[in-house]
């Protein structure tokens, strides 16, 4: 991971803070000096905190979780939208929808409404409406696209939030705190660093400053995604190698013929029966990452494992109602999850039909058919 230099930050104006009368005393450890009534940020601490932030974001991206970028101020929205879209991450740049995180189910319904309007236009239902109704639907679609279009692919709560200006986005900060979602942020001298898990002391008003910080952050996210892709490639290669080796084990099991007698066919059948469970155990040991099923997050996976559902095979045999009971007992926050398609997805995963599973997940939203 390339380390940004202090000189580059200095040229971008990252060191400029707010007026001394507007400062937050909790930012004192990150302030270098005061000059002409303005606080100057210590860029050496900015570099150190930026490295720490990049490392944490890279790990989150490598784990497969989404990072939601939030910036609604005029000078930041275009930069954040461009950088976040480049690494395929969701972003909010228009207005923070109240309850975006704490009432995520309702927000998902609005996104599904947008998808249903698109289906109406494809299947011709839209043309059967009157002119006035079509106009109303188009306006609704445009409004939803403007506010929620960037999060249409976010089917579950994000793994982290990256915020530009925590003072302006205080509602997003409060919601993330309620749900214990890690908060990463560009923090200026007028902000409270105690609200943030990973802060980057920096000028959050200048577009050049925002651009250089966002570039470093999204590069770290891209590295995490590349690492995840490489791990998936290695895993698929390992599975194909094991599949190639599996038939050889069966052949060796069939070859031994200890006695020439014809009256003992049962002795030949025994090695085959012993060889098959070994292969089944191997697949079970590998197929225990339940989060690969669309709609299952880390907490839901923990609840299922605690209830004895540890593999894809176990999950494929489960009933949606029983799974719902397990999740609700574990936490009331998981009561909104819809497990109806989980056994079906788990069956595909247990059978090793990963391409078919991926295609199915791409064609559905949130694991709901």
Secondary structure, 3 states (H helix, E strand, C coil): CCCCCHHHHHHCCCCEEEEHHHCCHHHHHHEEEEECCEEEECHHHHHHHHHHHHHHHHHHHHCCCCEEEECCCHHHHHHHHHHHHHCCCCEECCCCCCCCCCCHHHHHHHHHHHHHHHHHHHHCHHHHCCHHHHHHHHHHHHHHHHHHHHHCCCCCCCCEEEEECCCCCHHHHHHHHHCCCEEEEEECCCCCHHHCCEEEECCCCCHHHHHHHHHHHHHHHHHHHHHHHHHHHHHHHHHHHHHHHHHHHHHHHHHCCCCCCCCCHHHHHHHHHHHHHHHHHHHHHHCCCHHHCCCCCHHHHHHHHHCCCCCHHHHHCCCHHHHHHHHHHHCHHHCCCCCCCHHHHHHHHHCCCHHHHHHHHHCCECCEC
